[in-house]
Structures are given as C-alpha cells and as structure tokens.
C-alpha cells in the first residue's frame, strides 16, 4: 500500500458550515433560503436582500462555529486513513480573526487526532504539496499538482469536475473509495 500525503479542506469538506450559516441567516432575518438554493461560492448571491456585511457577519460569531458539525463519516474515515499510515493535513484559508474559535469548536473538538502541526493556513492551496487535495471549492483544486477530489456541494454542482481532472465525491464514503484506489496505484 502506498502511503499518501492527504490535504483536506475544512469548510463544507469535513464539516457542515454552509447549512449552519444558512440556518443562522434565515433565523436572524426571517428568511427561507434553502441550502440547495446556494448556487455560487459567493453566499451573498443567495441573499439579495442582505448586505455583504450582514451575510458575512456570522463568521465572526462564535455561536455559529459551535453549531458546525462534522459531515457523516468524515471523522471515522479520516481517523482510519491516519491509522493506515497516511499523513493528514488540514489546509484551510480561514480568516485569522475566526481561526482559533473555528479550530477549537470544530477541528480539535471532533477531529482530536489532528494537531496544529498538521494545519496549513493559506489562500493559495496550489502552493501546497501533497498527493491529493480534498476540497469543495473548484478554484482550490484547479492548477494544483496533486490528485483532486471535489466534495459535492450546492455551490459547485454546475462545475464539470471530470473535465478538469477531478473526481467528484458525494460523501466521505466516496472520498475513502477514491483514496483506496490511489493507495493501490504503483509508485512512480
């Protein structure tokens, strides 16, 4: 089995930020936007009646991060991959003002087998080297020198992952299956 360096995004890749964020905005402003209504990376497009400040303010509210939960199977399968000997790195472009709360409330709370030595903070994920990047944002995958797994999300459904050399994962079970296939590939 080939040991891999697995790079993993956080938001909407291992946890459910989008659904919590939509729920927060709907509750605060009495709106009825559904997560499936979000068709673009820019969440403000799904909330035309709100200002950008109103849409993005929840990211600075600690209560939001305490409601964010792992996606199904993400904890179990990432832990399993680590136990199999793979290096797991969280690669996030988190805002420095929310980083500590996000890490404590989500990453280190649920993914306690990952520590700060395995967290990379960057807005340019193409600069990070690894065997595979798992992310929900196509712009983070395009141009990177790694295999690419696009985690399905409402905002990326129209993106043609296959045409860009990516595998689309509808769940962490798909992610695990793709990683298993990569483990079996011969070393170059």
PyMOL commands that set and color helices and strands:
alter all, ss='L'
color gray80, all
select helices_A, chain A and resi 17-29+35-37+43-46+52-60+62-67+74-83+99-110+116-118+125-127+138-141+154-156+162-164+172-184
alter helices_A, ss='H'
color red, helices_A
select strands_A, chain A and resi 5-8+87-92+119-121+132-135+147-151+166-169
alter strands_A, ss='S'
color yellow, strands_A
deselect
rebuild
show_as cartoon
